[in-house]
Amino acid sequence: MDDDAGYGRDPANGMLIGPDGCHYSSLHGLYHSALLGLCGCGSPEEAYNFCRDILKTCDRRDKAKDWISAENAAAEIIKAQPEMAAHVFMHMLTHLDLLEHGGSVGGSWLTPDGEKIVDLRAANEGEFDD
């Protein structure tokens, strides 16, 4: 992979410009924030690596590798790191604008859309058949 992976650099400071228009000093930072939708709270390196490990279970580019169930492989990673799974999942819900948080994702609160989902009764079988 080349140094900037196709992202532009700001000529004034040499920083990468992400798809979100923000400036990043590294591809790791750009991917962490702009692609994964994670913030810097908690352990950002661990969160990035957790997401990367989950994504690797779906990497089917090498046709010579044995096919595995990505769902089962991801479940094993989640079982091994349940706190990180919860941390990342809370970030994903924040990225979907269902949660907000301040200094720590552990102190998250519902957004109005998150409240709508919580306030609607649990779904029953057949609710999504149409």
Secondary structure as UniProt FT lines:
FT   TURN            3..6
FT   TURN            11..13
FT   STRAND          16..17
FT   TURN            19..20
FT   STRAND          23..24
FT   HELIX           27..30
FT   HELIX           31..35
FT   HELIX           44..56
FT   TURN            57..58
FT   TURN            63..64
FT   HELIX           70..80
FT   HELIX           82..95
FT   TURN            96..97
FT   STRAND          99..100
FT   HELIX           105..107
FT   STRAND          109..110
FT   HELIX           112..119
FT   TURN            125..128
//
